[in-house]
C-alpha cells in the first residue's frame, strides 16, 4: 500500500481517510489538464507545481474511489492535487 499503482486504481479498493505513504509520482503533462497550470478563465490556477516534474508523495487522503496526493511544491509548501493529476514514474 505504498505505491503509486495502488492509489491510482482506487476503483478496486476504495478507502476513506488519511494514510502516510512514501512514493514518487510525476505531475501529468496531459493536454486536457494544462489549463489548470495557467491563468485560464473558469479554473482554479495551480501555482508552484511543474507539469512533468517528479514529486515525493508523503500522504494520501482517500474519498472512496478517488484521492488527494500530498507533496511539497516548488516553493517548499505543502500542496495537494487529485490523483488524476499524476502519472507513474518510469524506471530508468
HTML snippet that shows the backbone in 3Dmol.js (N, CA, C, O; Angstrom):
<script src="https://3Dmol.org/build/3Dmol-min.js"></script>
<div id="view" style="width:600px;height:400px;position:relative"></div>
<script>
const pdb = `
ATOM      1  N   UNK A   1       0.823  -1.206   0.000  1.00  0.00           N
ATOM      2  CA  UNK A   1       0.000   0.000   0.000  1.00  0.00           C
ATOM      3  C   UNK A   1       0.861   1.262   0.000  1.00  0.00           C
ATOM      4  O   UNK A   1       0.431   2.322   0.456  1.00  0.00           O
ATOM      5  N   UNK A   2       2.055   1.135  -0.506  1.00  0.00           N
ATOM      6  CA  UNK A   2       2.958   2.272  -0.516  1.00  0.00           C
ATOM      7  C   UNK A   2       3.465   2.525  -1.928  1.00  0.00           C
ATOM      8  O   UNK A   2       4.653   2.770  -2.139  1.00  0.00           O
ATOM      9  N   UNK A   3       2.541   2.461  -2.903  1.00  0.00           N
ATOM     10  CA  UNK A   3       2.966   2.662  -4.278  1.00  0.00           C
ATOM     11  C   UNK A   3       1.935   3.470  -5.065  1.00  0.00           C
ATOM     12  O   UNK A   3       0.753   3.505  -4.724  1.00  0.00           O
ATOM     13  N   UNK A   4       2.410   4.109  -6.112  1.00  0.00           N
ATOM     14  CA  UNK A   4       1.526   4.886  -6.965  1.00  0.00           C
ATOM     15  C   UNK A   4       0.437   4.002  -7.564  1.00  0.00           C
ATOM     16  O   UNK A   4      -0.734   4.382  -7.584  1.00  0.00           O
ATOM     17  N   UNK A   5       0.819   2.830  -8.048  1.00  0.00           N
ATOM     18  CA  UNK A   5      -0.163   1.941  -8.699  1.00  0.00           C
ATOM     19  C   UNK A   5      -1.344   1.629  -7.784  1.00  0.00           C
ATOM     20  O   UNK A   5      -2.493   1.629  -8.224  1.00  0.00           O
ATOM     21  N   UNK A   6      -1.065   1.369  -6.538  1.00  0.00           N
ATOM     22  CA  UNK A   6      -2.129   1.037  -5.591  1.00  0.00           C
ATOM     23  C   UNK A   6      -3.128   2.196  -5.483  1.00  0.00           C
ATOM     24  O   UNK A   6      -4.338   1.983  -5.561  1.00  0.00           O
ATOM     25  N   UNK A   7      -2.628   3.402  -5.307  1.00  0.00           N
ATOM     26  CA  UNK A   7      -3.504   4.552  -5.072  1.00  0.00           C
ATOM     27  C   UNK A   7      -4.066   5.164  -6.352  1.00  0.00           C
ATOM     28  O   UNK A   7      -4.965   6.002  -6.279  1.00  0.00           O
ATOM     29  N   UNK A   8      -3.571   4.776  -7.503  1.00  0.00           N
ATOM     30  CA  UNK A   8      -4.128   5.297  -8.750  1.00  0.00           C
ATOM     31  C   UNK A   8      -5.254   4.419  -9.282  1.00  0.00           C
ATOM     32  O   UNK A   8      -5.853   4.736 -10.310  1.00  0.00           O
ATOM     33  N   UNK A   9      -5.547   3.321  -8.595  1.00  0.00           N
ATOM     34  CA  UNK A   9      -6.619   2.398  -9.016  1.00  0.00           C
ATOM     35  C   UNK A   9      -7.554   2.119  -7.837  1.00  0.00           C
ATOM     36  O   UNK A   9      -7.717   0.971  -7.422  1.00  0.00           O
ATOM     37  N   UNK A  10      -8.156   3.165  -7.311  1.00  0.00           N
ATOM     38  CA  UNK A  10      -8.997   3.015  -6.118  1.00  0.00           C
ATOM     39  C   UNK A  10     -10.383   2.472  -6.423  1.00  0.00           C
ATOM     40  O   UNK A  10     -11.168   2.241  -5.503  1.00  0.00           O
ATOM     41  N   UNK A  11     -10.697   2.264  -7.686  1.00  0.00           N
ATOM     42  CA  UNK A  11     -11.957   1.591  -8.014  1.00  0.00           C
ATOM     43  C   UNK A  11     -11.939   0.159  -7.475  1.00  0.00           C
ATOM     44  O   UNK A  11     -12.979  -0.380  -7.096  1.00  0.00           O
ATOM     45  N   UNK A  12     -10.778  -0.440  -7.444  1.00  0.00           N
ATOM     46  CA  UNK A  12     -10.645  -1.831  -6.968  1.00  0.00           C
ATOM     47  C   UNK A  12     -10.619  -1.944  -5.449  1.00  0.00           C
ATOM     48  O   UNK A  12     -11.018  -2.973  -4.903  1.00  0.00           O
ATOM     49  N   UNK A  13     -10.158  -0.913  -4.763  1.00  0.00           N
ATOM     50  CA  UNK A  13     -10.055  -0.974  -3.309  1.00  0.00           C
ATOM     51  C   UNK A  13     -10.220   0.435  -2.715  1.00  0.00           C
ATOM     52  O   UNK A  13      -9.256   1.025  -2.228  1.00  0.00           O
ATOM     53  N   UNK A  14     -11.447   0.963  -2.761  1.00  0.00           N
ATOM     54  CA  UNK A  14     -11.694   2.313  -2.249  1.00  0.00           C
ATOM     55  C   UNK A  14     -11.408   2.412  -0.749  1.00  0.00           C
ATOM     56  O   UNK A  14     -11.520   1.428  -0.019  1.00  0.00           O
ATOM     57  N   UNK A  15     -11.041   3.609  -0.305  1.00  0.00           N
ATOM     58  CA  UNK A  15     -10.856   3.854   1.128  1.00  0.00           C
ATOM     59  C   UNK A  15     -11.157   5.311   1.432  1.00  0.00           C
ATOM     60  O   UNK A  15     -11.138   6.163   0.544  1.00  0.00           O
ATOM     61  N   UNK A  16     -11.432   5.582   2.684  1.00  0.00           N
ATOM     62  CA  UNK A  16     -11.672   6.932   3.171  1.00  0.00           C
ATOM     63  C   UNK A  16     -10.744   7.186   4.335  1.00  0.00           C
ATOM     64  O   UNK A  16     -10.600   6.336   5.214  1.00  0.00           O
ATOM     65  N   UNK A  17     -10.114   8.344   4.351  1.00  0.00           N
ATOM     66  CA  UNK A  17      -9.210   8.710   5.430  1.00  0.00           C
ATOM     67  C   UNK A  17      -7.818   9.027   4.923  1.00  0.00           C
ATOM     68  O   UNK A  17      -7.580   9.075   3.717  1.00  0.00           O
ATOM     69  N   UNK A  18      -6.893   9.244   5.859  1.00  0.00           N
ATOM     70  CA  UNK A  18      -5.521   9.594   5.527  1.00  0.00           C
ATOM     71  C   UNK A  18      -4.588   8.414   5.760  1.00  0.00           C
ATOM     72  O   UNK A  18      -4.765   7.630   6.692  1.00  0.00           O
ATOM     73  N   UNK A  19      -3.587   8.309   4.884  1.00  0.00           N
ATOM     74  CA  UNK A  19      -2.541   7.298   5.034  1.00  0.00           C
ATOM     75  C   UNK A  19      -1.193   7.945   4.764  1.00  0.00           C
ATOM     76  O   UNK A  19      -1.029   8.678   3.789  1.00  0.00           O
ATOM     77  N   UNK A  20      -0.238   7.671   5.627  1.00  0.00           N
ATOM     78  CA  UNK A  20       1.139   8.111   5.396  1.00  0.00           C
ATOM     79  C   UNK A  20       1.757   7.156   4.385  1.00  0.00           C
ATOM     80  O   UNK A  20       1.644   5.938   4.523  1.00  0.00           O
ATOM     81  N   UNK A  21       2.409   7.711   3.369  1.00  0.00           N
ATOM     82  CA  UNK A  21       2.996   6.909   2.299  1.00  0.00           C
ATOM     83  C   UNK A  21       4.382   7.458   1.969  1.00  0.00           C
ATOM     84  O   UNK A  21       4.811   8.468   2.526  1.00  0.00           O
ATOM     85  N   UNK A  22       5.059   6.791   1.075  1.00  0.00           N
ATOM     86  CA  UNK A  22       6.362   7.250   0.610  1.00  0.00           C
ATOM     87  C   UNK A  22       6.594   6.694  -0.789  1.00  0.00           C
ATOM     88  O   UNK A  22       7.129   5.597  -0.949  1.00  0.00           O
ATOM     89  N   UNK A  23       6.188   7.456  -1.801  1.00  0.00           N
ATOM     90  CA  UNK A  23       6.441   7.064  -3.181  1.00  0.00           C
ATOM     91  C   UNK A  23       6.557   8.311  -4.043  1.00  0.00           C
ATOM     92  O   UNK A  23       6.167   9.405  -3.633  1.00  0.00           O
ATOM     93  N   UNK A  24       7.096   8.133  -5.235  1.00  0.00           N
ATOM     94  CA  UNK A  24       7.248   9.241  -6.176  1.00  0.00           C
ATOM     95  C   UNK A  24       6.190   9.142  -7.262  1.00  0.00           C
ATOM     96  O   UNK A  24       5.788   8.051  -7.666  1.00  0.00           O
ATOM     97  N   UNK A  25       5.750  10.303  -7.725  1.00  0.00           N
ATOM     98  CA  UNK A  25       4.789  10.375  -8.821  1.00  0.00           C
ATOM     99  C   UNK A  25       5.092  11.623  -9.636  1.00  0.00           C
ATOM    100  O   UNK A  25       5.573  12.625  -9.107  1.00  0.00           O
ATOM    101  N   UNK A  26       4.805  11.548 -10.915  1.00  0.00           N
ATOM    102  CA  UNK A  26       5.067  12.661 -11.827  1.00  0.00           C
ATOM    103  C   UNK A  26       3.773  13.403 -12.119  1.00  0.00           C
ATOM    104  O   UNK A  26       2.744  12.787 -12.395  1.00  0.00           O
ATOM    105  N   UNK A  27       3.829  14.728 -12.058  1.00  0.00           N
ATOM    106  CA  UNK A  27       2.667  15.533 -12.421  1.00  0.00           C
ATOM    107  C   UNK A  27       2.468  15.401 -13.934  1.00  0.00           C
ATOM    108  O   UNK A  27       3.401  15.575 -14.718  1.00  0.00           O
ATOM    109  N   UNK A  28       1.251  15.096 -14.313  1.00  0.00           N
ATOM    110  CA  UNK A  28       0.929  14.827 -15.716  1.00  0.00           C
ATOM    111  C   UNK A  28       1.160  16.040 -16.609  1.00  0.00           C
ATOM    112  O   UNK A  28       1.092  17.188 -16.169  1.00  0.00           O
ATOM    113  N   UNK A  29       1.430  15.751 -17.857  1.00  0.00           N
ATOM    114  CA  UNK A  29       1.540  16.795 -18.875  1.00  0.00           C
ATOM    115  C   UNK A  29       0.426  16.647 -19.909  1.00  0.00           C
ATOM    116  O   UNK A  29       0.554  17.122 -21.037  1.00  0.00           O
ATOM    117  N   UNK A  30      -0.667  15.989 -19.523  1.00  0.00           N
ATOM    118  CA  UNK A  30      -1.787  15.768 -20.436  1.00  0.00           C
ATOM    119  C   UNK A  30      -2.366  17.100 -20.896  1.00  0.00           C
ATOM    120  O   UNK A  30      -2.542  18.028 -20.107  1.00  0.00           O
ATOM    121  N   UNK A  31      -2.650  17.168 -22.154  1.00  0.00           N
ATOM    122  CA  UNK A  31      -3.192  18.385 -22.758  1.00  0.00           C
ATOM    123  C   UNK A  31      -4.488  18.837 -22.062  1.00  0.00           C
ATOM    124  O   UNK A  31      -4.708  20.033 -21.867  1.00  0.00           O
ATOM    125  N   UNK A  32      -5.327  17.884 -21.697  1.00  0.00           N
ATOM    126  CA  UNK A  32      -6.619  18.221 -21.096  1.00  0.00           C
ATOM    127  C   UNK A  32      -6.502  18.868 -19.718  1.00  0.00           C
ATOM    128  O   UNK A  32      -7.461  19.478 -19.244  1.00  0.00           O
ATOM    129  N   UNK A  33      -5.343  18.746 -19.067  1.00  0.00           N
ATOM    130  CA  UNK A  33      -5.164  19.330 -17.733  1.00  0.00           C
ATOM    131  C   UNK A  33      -4.262  20.556 -17.721  1.00  0.00           C
ATOM    132  O   UNK A  33      -4.070  21.164 -16.668  1.00  0.00           O
ATOM    133  N   UNK A  34      -3.714  20.926 -18.852  1.00  0.00           N
ATOM    134  CA  UNK A  34      -2.798  22.070 -18.916  1.00  0.00           C
ATOM    135  C   UNK A  34      -3.451  23.367 -18.470  1.00  0.00           C
ATOM    136  O   UNK A  34      -2.778  24.246 -17.932  1.00  0.00           O
ATOM    137  N   UNK A  35      -4.757  23.496 -18.687  1.00  0.00           N
ATOM    138  CA  UNK A  35      -5.446  24.744 -18.330  1.00  0.00           C
ATOM    139  C   UNK A  35      -5.389  25.036 -16.833  1.00  0.00           C
ATOM    140  O   UNK A  35      -5.532  26.191 -16.430  1.00  0.00           O
ATOM    141  N   UNK A  36      -5.184  24.020 -16.005  1.00  0.00           N
ATOM    142  CA  UNK A  36      -5.127  24.226 -14.564  1.00  0.00           C
ATOM    143  C   UNK A  36      -3.787  24.813 -14.107  1.00  0.00           C
ATOM    144  O   UNK A  36      -3.671  25.273 -12.971  1.00  0.00           O
ATOM    145  N   UNK A  37      -2.778  24.799 -14.982  1.00  0.00           N
ATOM    146  CA  UNK A  37      -1.453  25.281 -14.628  1.00  0.00           C
ATOM    147  C   UNK A  37      -1.159  26.661 -15.211  1.00  0.00           C
ATOM    148  O   UNK A  37      -0.009  27.101 -15.201  1.00  0.00           O
ATOM    149  N   UNK A  38      -2.166  27.338 -15.710  1.00  0.00           N
ATOM    150  CA  UNK A  38      -2.008  28.695 -16.216  1.00  0.00           C
ATOM    151  C   UNK A  38      -3.265  29.484 -15.873  1.00  0.00           C
ATOM    152  O   UNK A  38      -4.274  28.919 -15.452  1.00  0.00           O
ATOM    153  N   UNK A  39      -3.188  30.772 -16.057  1.00  0.00           N
ATOM    154  CA  UNK A  39      -4.341  31.621 -15.738  1.00  0.00           C
ATOM    155  C   UNK A  39      -5.398  31.486 -16.826  1.00  0.00           C
ATOM    156  O   UNK A  39      -5.423  32.248 -17.792  1.00  0.00           O
ATOM    157  N   UNK A  40      -6.262  30.505 -16.648  1.00  0.00           N
ATOM    158  CA  UNK A  40      -7.343  30.265 -17.594  1.00  0.00           C
ATOM    159  C   UNK A  40      -8.663  30.633 -16.927  1.00  0.00           C
ATOM    160  O   UNK A  40      -8.903  30.273 -15.774  1.00  0.00           O
ATOM    161  N   UNK A  41      -9.493  31.328 -17.631  1.00  0.00           N
ATOM    162  CA  UNK A  41     -10.788  31.734 -17.092  1.00  0.00           C
ATOM    163  C   UNK A  41     -11.610  30.490 -16.737  1.00  0.00           C
ATOM    164  O   UNK A  41     -11.704  29.548 -17.523  1.00  0.00           O
ATOM    165  N   UNK A  42     -12.195  30.507 -15.551  1.00  0.00           N
ATOM    166  CA  UNK A  42     -13.091  29.434 -15.144  1.00  0.00           C
ATOM    167  C   UNK A  42     -12.420  28.252 -14.460  1.00  0.00           C
ATOM    168  O   UNK A  42     -13.074  27.249 -14.176  1.00  0.00           O
ATOM    169  N   UNK A  43     -11.117  28.360 -14.190  1.00  0.00           N
ATOM    170  CA  UNK A  43     -10.434  27.279 -13.486  1.00  0.00           C
ATOM    171  C   UNK A  43      -9.624  27.840 -12.329  1.00  0.00           C
ATOM    172  O   UNK A  43      -9.221  29.003 -12.342  1.00  0.00           O
ATOM    173  N   UNK A  44      -9.392  27.003 -11.336  1.00  0.00           N
ATOM    174  CA  UNK A  44      -8.505  27.383 -10.245  1.00  0.00           C
ATOM    175  C   UNK A  44      -7.080  27.143 -10.719  1.00  0.00           C
ATOM    176  O   UNK A  44      -6.751  26.047 -11.174  1.00  0.00           O
ATOM    177  N   UNK A  45      -6.252  28.141 -10.617  1.00  0.00           N
ATOM    178  CA  UNK A  45      -4.894  28.090 -11.111  1.00  0.00           C
ATOM    179  C   UNK A  45      -3.986  27.392 -10.102  1.00  0.00           C
ATOM    180  O   UNK A  45      -3.906  27.815  -8.949  1.00  0.00           O
ATOM    181  N   UNK A  46      -3.304  26.331 -10.521  1.00  0.00           N
ATOM    182  CA  UNK A  46      -2.357  25.615  -9.671  1.00  0.00           C
ATOM    183  C   UNK A  46      -1.008  26.296  -9.832  1.00  0.00           C
ATOM    184  O   UNK A  46      -0.465  26.361 -10.935  1.00  0.00           O
ATOM    185  N   UNK A  47      -0.470  26.805  -8.729  1.00  0.00           N
ATOM    186  CA  UNK A  47       0.799  27.523  -8.755  1.00  0.00           C
ATOM    187  C   UNK A  47       1.878  26.722  -8.039  1.00  0.00           C
ATOM    188  O   UNK A  47       1.585  25.901  -7.170  1.00  0.00           O
ATOM    189  N   UNK A  48       3.134  26.972  -8.415  1.00  0.00           N
ATOM    190  CA  UNK A  48       4.312  26.359  -7.793  1.00  0.00           C
ATOM    191  C   UNK A  48       4.365  24.847  -7.952  1.00  0.00           C
ATOM    192  O   UNK A  48       4.959  24.156  -7.124  1.00  0.00           O
ATOM    193  N   UNK A  49       3.751  24.330  -9.003  1.00  0.00           N
ATOM    194  CA  UNK A  49       3.808  22.908  -9.352  1.00  0.00           C
ATOM    195  C   UNK A  49       4.164  22.835 -10.830  1.00  0.00           C
ATOM    196  O   UNK A  49       3.547  23.512 -11.652  1.00  0.00           O
ATOM    197  N   UNK A  50       5.159  22.016 -11.173  1.00  0.00           N
ATOM    198  CA  UNK A  50       5.659  21.934 -12.538  1.00  0.00           C
ATOM    199  C   UNK A  50       5.186  20.663 -13.224  1.00  0.00           C
ATOM    200  O   UNK A  50       5.550  19.565 -12.802  1.00  0.00           O
ATOM    201  N   UNK A  51       4.374  20.793 -14.281  1.00  0.00           N
ATOM    202  CA  UNK A  51       3.988  19.596 -15.038  1.00  0.00           C
ATOM    203  C   UNK A  51       5.231  18.867 -15.553  1.00  0.00           C
ATOM    204  O   UNK A  51       6.164  19.492 -16.055  1.00  0.00           O
ATOM    205  N   UNK A  52       5.230  17.550 -15.424  1.00  0.00           N
ATOM    206  CA  UNK A  52       6.368  16.739 -15.849  1.00  0.00           C
ATOM    207  C   UNK A  52       7.389  16.486 -14.756  1.00  0.00           C
ATOM    208  O   UNK A  52       8.268  15.638 -14.910  1.00  0.00           O
ATOM    209  N   UNK A  53       7.282  17.212 -13.654  1.00  0.00           N
ATOM    210  CA  UNK A  53       8.232  17.053 -12.548  1.00  0.00           C
ATOM    211  C   UNK A  53       7.794  15.912 -11.633  1.00  0.00           C
ATOM    212  O   UNK A  53       6.603  15.663 -11.447  1.00  0.00           O
ATOM    213  N   UNK A  54       8.781  15.228 -11.070  1.00  0.00           N
ATOM    214  CA  UNK A  54       8.527  14.136 -10.131  1.00  0.00           C
ATOM    215  C   UNK A  54       8.552  14.704  -8.714  1.00  0.00           C
ATOM    216  O   UNK A  54       9.476  15.426  -8.337  1.00  0.00           O
ATOM    217  N   UNK A  55       7.521  14.366  -7.936  1.00  0.00           N
ATOM    218  CA  UNK A  55       7.414  14.808  -6.548  1.00  0.00           C
ATOM    219  C   UNK A  55       7.329  13.596  -5.626  1.00  0.00           C
ATOM    220  O   UNK A  55       6.858  12.529  -6.019  1.00  0.00           O
ATOM    221  N   UNK A  56       7.791  13.781  -4.398  1.00  0.00           N
ATOM    222  CA  UNK A  56       7.723  12.756  -3.359  1.00  0.00           C
ATOM    223  C   UNK A  56       6.362  12.873  -2.670  1.00  0.00           C
ATOM    224  O   UNK A  56       6.067  13.890  -2.042  1.00  0.00           O
ATOM    225  N   UNK A  57       5.552  11.854  -2.786  1.00  0.00           N
ATOM    226  CA  UNK A  57       4.224  11.850  -2.166  1.00  0.00           C
ATOM    227  C   UNK A  57       4.370  11.275  -0.758  1.00  0.00           C
ATOM    228  O   UNK A  57       4.892  10.172  -0.590  1.00  0.00           O
ATOM    229  N   UNK A  58       3.910  12.019   0.256  1.00  0.00           N
ATOM    230  CA  UNK A  58       4.081  11.564   1.638  1.00  0.00           C
ATOM    231  C   UNK A  58       2.759  11.303   2.365  1.00  0.00           C
ATOM    232  O   UNK A  58       2.756  10.760   3.470  1.00  0.00           O
ATOM    233  N   UNK A  59       1.645  11.686   1.751  1.00  0.00           N
ATOM    234  CA  UNK A  59       0.344  11.420   2.376  1.00  0.00           C
ATOM    235  C   UNK A  59      -0.698  11.284   1.281  1.00  0.00           C
ATOM    236  O   UNK A  59      -0.649  11.984   0.270  1.00  0.00           O
ATOM    237  N   UNK A  60      -1.636  10.379   1.490  1.00  0.00           N
ATOM    238  CA  UNK A  60      -2.768  10.207   0.584  1.00  0.00           C
ATOM    239  C   UNK A  60      -4.037  10.322   1.418  1.00  0.00           C
ATOM    240  O   UNK A  60      -4.170   9.673   2.455  1.00  0.00           O
ATOM    241  N   UNK A  61      -4.963  11.149   0.957  1.00  0.00           N
ATOM    242  CA  UNK A  61      -6.257  11.277   1.620  1.00  0.00           C
ATOM    243  C   UNK A  61      -7.322  10.738   0.674  1.00  0.00           C
ATOM    244  O   UNK A  61      -7.570  11.307  -0.389  1.00  0.00           O
ATOM    245  N   UNK A  62      -7.945   9.637   1.073  1.00  0.00           N
ATOM    246  CA  UNK A  62      -8.919   8.970   0.229  1.00  0.00           C
ATOM    247  C   UNK A  62     -10.331   9.436   0.466  1.00  0.00           C
ATOM    248  O   UNK A  62     -10.715   9.777   1.585  1.00  0.00           O
ATOM    249  N   UNK A  63     -11.106   9.445  -0.614  1.00  0.00           N
ATOM    250  CA  UNK A  63     -12.520   9.814  -0.592  1.00  0.00           C
ATOM    251  C   UNK A  63     -13.314   8.740  -1.331  1.00  0.00           C
ATOM    252  O   UNK A  63     -14.070   9.045  -2.252  1.00  0.00           O
ATOM    253  N   UNK A  64     -13.143   7.502  -0.930  1.00  0.00           N
ATOM    254  CA  UNK A  64     -13.801   6.411  -1.638  1.00  0.00           C
ATOM    255  C   UNK A  64     -12.949   5.949  -2.792  1.00  0.00           C
ATOM    256  O   UNK A  64     -11.903   5.332  -2.589  1.00  0.00           O
ATOM    257  N   UNK A  65     -13.391   6.247  -4.024  1.00  0.00           N
ATOM    258  CA  UNK A  65     -12.644   5.785  -5.195  1.00  0.00           C
ATOM    259  C   UNK A  65     -11.756   6.861  -5.823  1.00  0.00           C
ATOM    260  O   UNK A  65     -11.331   6.715  -6.969  1.00  0.00           O
ATOM    261  N   UNK A  66     -11.471   7.940  -5.086  1.00  0.00           N
ATOM    262  CA  UNK A  66     -10.525   8.959  -5.546  1.00  0.00           C
ATOM    263  C   UNK A  66      -9.718   9.442  -4.342  1.00  0.00           C
ATOM    264  O   UNK A  66     -10.089   9.184  -3.197  1.00  0.00           O
ATOM    265  N   UNK A  67      -8.622  10.136  -4.603  1.00  0.00           N
ATOM    266  CA  UNK A  67      -7.756  10.551  -3.505  1.00  0.00           C
ATOM    267  C   UNK A  67      -6.992  11.813  -3.866  1.00  0.00           C
ATOM    268  O   UNK A  67      -6.828  12.146  -5.039  1.00  0.00           O
ATOM    269  N   UNK A  68      -6.527  12.508  -2.837  1.00  0.00           N
ATOM    270  CA  UNK A  68      -5.603  13.628  -2.986  1.00  0.00           C
ATOM    271  C   UNK A  68      -4.220  13.139  -2.583  1.00  0.00           C
ATOM    272  O   UNK A  68      -4.068  12.418  -1.596  1.00  0.00           O
ATOM    273  N   UNK A  69      -3.200  13.542  -3.364  1.00  0.00           N
ATOM    274  CA  UNK A  69      -1.806  13.226  -3.064  1.00  0.00           C
ATOM    275  C   UNK A  69      -1.156  14.477  -2.495  1.00  0.00           C
ATOM    276  O   UNK A  69      -1.240  15.549  -3.094  1.00  0.00           O
ATOM    277  N   UNK A  70      -0.508  14.348  -1.341  1.00  0.00           N
ATOM    278  CA  UNK A  70       0.162  15.465  -0.677  1.00  0.00           C
ATOM    279  C   UNK A  70       1.663  15.408  -0.948  1.00  0.00           C
ATOM    280  O   UNK A  70       2.273  14.339  -0.933  1.00  0.00           O
ATOM    281  N   UNK A  71       2.250  16.594  -1.200  1.00  0.00           N
ATOM    282  CA  UNK A  71       3.674  16.705  -1.517  1.00  0.00           C
ATOM    283  C   UNK A  71       4.122  18.131  -1.236  1.00  0.00           C
ATOM    284  O   UNK A  71       3.289  19.002  -0.983  1.00  0.00           O
ATOM    285  N   UNK A  72       5.421  18.380  -1.277  1.00  0.00           N
ATOM    286  CA  UNK A  72       5.962  19.736  -1.142  1.00  0.00           C
ATOM    287  C   UNK A  72       6.097  20.313  -2.542  1.00  0.00           C
ATOM    288  O   UNK A  72       6.718  19.708  -3.416  1.00  0.00           O
ATOM    289  N   UNK A  73       5.510  21.492  -2.750  1.00  0.00           N
ATOM    290  CA  UNK A  73       5.560  22.108  -4.076  1.00  0.00           C
ATOM    291  C   UNK A  73       6.920  22.764  -4.322  1.00  0.00           C
ATOM    292  O   UNK A  73       7.829  22.633  -3.503  1.00  0.00           O
ATOM    293  N   UNK A  74       7.059  23.461  -5.434  1.00  0.00           N
ATOM    294  CA  UNK A  74       8.338  24.064  -5.818  1.00  0.00           C
ATOM    295  C   UNK A  74       8.803  25.151  -4.853  1.00  0.00           C
ATOM    296  O   UNK A  74       9.982  25.506  -4.846  1.00  0.00           O
ATOM    297  N   UNK A  75       7.901  25.679  -4.048  1.00  0.00           N
ATOM    298  CA  UNK A  75       8.281  26.694  -3.064  1.00  0.00           C
ATOM    299  C   UNK A  75       8.502  26.077  -1.677  1.00  0.00           C
ATOM    300  O   UNK A  75       8.816  26.785  -0.721  1.00  0.00           O
ATOM    301  N   UNK A  76       8.334  24.753  -1.577  1.00  0.00           N
ATOM    302  CA  UNK A  76       8.557  24.066  -0.301  1.00  0.00           C
ATOM    303  C   UNK A  76       7.330  23.995   0.591  1.00  0.00           C
ATOM    304  O   UNK A  76       7.413  23.510   1.719  1.00  0.00           O
ATOM    305  N   UNK A  77       6.198  24.468   0.103  1.00  0.00           N
ATOM    306  CA  UNK A  77       4.971  24.438   0.895  1.00  0.00           C
ATOM    307  C   UNK A  77       4.164  23.175   0.603  1.00  0.00           C
ATOM    308  O   UNK A  77       4.261  22.591  -0.476  1.00  0.00           O
ATOM    309  N   UNK A  78       3.367  22.772   1.591  1.00  0.00           N
ATOM    310  CA  UNK A  78       2.506  21.614   1.386  1.00  0.00           C
ATOM    311  C   UNK A  78       1.475  21.932   0.316  1.00  0.00           C
ATOM    312  O   UNK A  78       0.873  23.005   0.302  1.00  0.00           O
ATOM    313  N   UNK A  79       1.293  20.984  -0.565  1.00  0.00           N
ATOM    314  CA  UNK A  79       0.348  21.119  -1.660  1.00  0.00           C
ATOM    315  C   UNK A  79      -0.335  19.768  -1.844  1.00  0.00           C
ATOM    316  O   UNK A  79       0.247  18.733  -1.519  1.00  0.00           O
ATOM    317  N   UNK A  80      -1.528  19.764  -2.348  1.00  0.00           N
ATOM    318  CA  UNK A  80      -2.169  18.502  -2.702  1.00  0.00           C
ATOM    319  C   UNK A  80      -2.935  18.674  -4.001  1.00  0.00           C
ATOM    320  O   UNK A  80      -3.485  19.735  -4.299  1.00  0.00           O
ATOM    321  N   UNK A  81      -2.950  17.586  -4.762  1.00  0.00           N
ATOM    322  CA  UNK A  81      -3.707  17.540  -6.004  1.00  0.00           C
ATOM    323  C   UNK A  81      -4.406  16.201  -6.094  1.00  0.00           C
ATOM    324  O   UNK A  81      -3.965  15.220  -5.495  1.00  0.00           O
ATOM    325  N   UNK A  82      -5.483  16.159  -6.832  1.00  0.00           N
ATOM    326  CA  UNK A  82      -6.217  14.913  -7.044  1.00  0.00           C
ATOM    327  C   UNK A  82      -5.334  13.892  -7.762  1.00  0.00           C
ATOM    328  O   UNK A  82      -4.434  14.251  -8.521  1.00  0.00           O
ATOM    329  N   UNK A  83      -5.608  12.635  -7.510  1.00  0.00           N
ATOM    330  CA  UNK A  83      -4.790  11.557  -8.070  1.00  0.00           C
ATOM    331  C   UNK A  83      -4.668  11.607  -9.589  1.00  0.00           C
ATOM    332  O   UNK A  83      -3.646  11.187 -10.131  1.00  0.00           O
ATOM    333  N   UNK A  84      -5.686  12.110 -10.290  1.00  0.00           N
ATOM    334  CA  UNK A  84      -5.641  12.120 -11.755  1.00  0.00           C
ATOM    335  C   UNK A  84      -4.642  13.129 -12.320  1.00  0.00           C
ATOM    336  O   UNK A  84      -4.404  13.139 -13.528  1.00  0.00           O
ATOM    337  N   UNK A  85      -4.055  13.973 -11.479  1.00  0.00           N
ATOM    338  CA  UNK A  85      -3.011  14.898 -11.921  1.00  0.00           C
ATOM    339  C   UNK A  85      -1.648  14.227 -11.978  1.00  0.00           C
ATOM    340  O   UNK A  85      -0.671  14.864 -12.369  1.00  0.00           O
ATOM    341  N   UNK A  86      -1.557  12.954 -11.598  1.00  0.00           N
ATOM    342  CA  UNK A  86      -0.259  12.283 -11.507  1.00  0.00           C
ATOM    343  C   UNK A  86      -0.176  11.071 -12.420  1.00  0.00           C
ATOM    344  O   UNK A  86      -1.182  10.485 -12.823  1.00  0.00           O
ATOM    345  N   UNK A  87       1.084  10.718 -12.734  1.00  0.00           N
ATOM    346  CA  UNK A  87       1.396   9.530 -13.515  1.00  0.00           C
ATOM    347  C   UNK A  87       2.479   8.757 -12.780  1.00  0.00           C
ATOM    348  O   UNK A  87       3.187   9.297 -11.930  1.00  0.00           O
ATOM    349  N   UNK A  88       2.588   7.492 -13.126  1.00  0.00           N
ATOM    350  CA  UNK A  88       3.618   6.655 -12.536  1.00  0.00           C
ATOM    351  C   UNK A  88       4.994   7.095 -13.040  1.00  0.00           C
ATOM    352  O   UNK A  88       5.145   7.487 -14.198  1.00  0.00           O
ATOM    353  N   UNK A  89       5.982   7.026 -12.167  1.00  0.00           N
ATOM    354  CA  UNK A  89       7.353   7.343 -12.538  1.00  0.00           C
ATOM    355  C   UNK A  89       7.948   6.112 -13.203  1.00  0.00           C
ATOM    356  O   UNK A  89       7.924   5.017 -12.641  1.00  0.00           O
ATOM    357  N   UNK A  90       8.479   6.300 -14.400  1.00  0.00           N
ATOM    358  CA  UNK A  90       9.082   5.183 -15.123  1.00  0.00           C
ATOM    359  C   UNK A  90      10.484   4.926 -14.573  1.00  0.00           C
ATOM    360  O   UNK A  90      11.222   5.861 -14.262  1.00  0.00           O
ATOM    361  N   UNK A  91      10.840   3.650 -14.459  1.00  0.00           N
ATOM    362  CA  UNK A  91      12.172   3.272 -14.012  1.00  0.00           C
ATOM    363  C   UNK A  91      13.180   3.602 -15.096  1.00  0.00           C
ATOM    364  O   UNK A  91      12.896   3.500 -16.289  1.00  0.00           O
ATOM    365  N   UNK A  92      14.371   4.003 -14.651  1.00  0.00           N
ATOM    366  CA  UNK A  92      15.452   4.290 -15.608  1.00  0.00           C
ATOM    367  C   UNK A  92      16.106   3.024 -16.091  1.00  0.00           C
ATOM    368  O   UNK A  92      17.033   3.077 -16.899  1.00  0.00           O
TER     369      UNK A  92
END
`;
const viewer = $3Dmol.createViewer("view");
viewer.addModel(pdb, "pdb");
viewer.setStyle({}, {cartoon: {color: "spectrum"}});
viewer.zoomTo();
viewer.render();
</script>
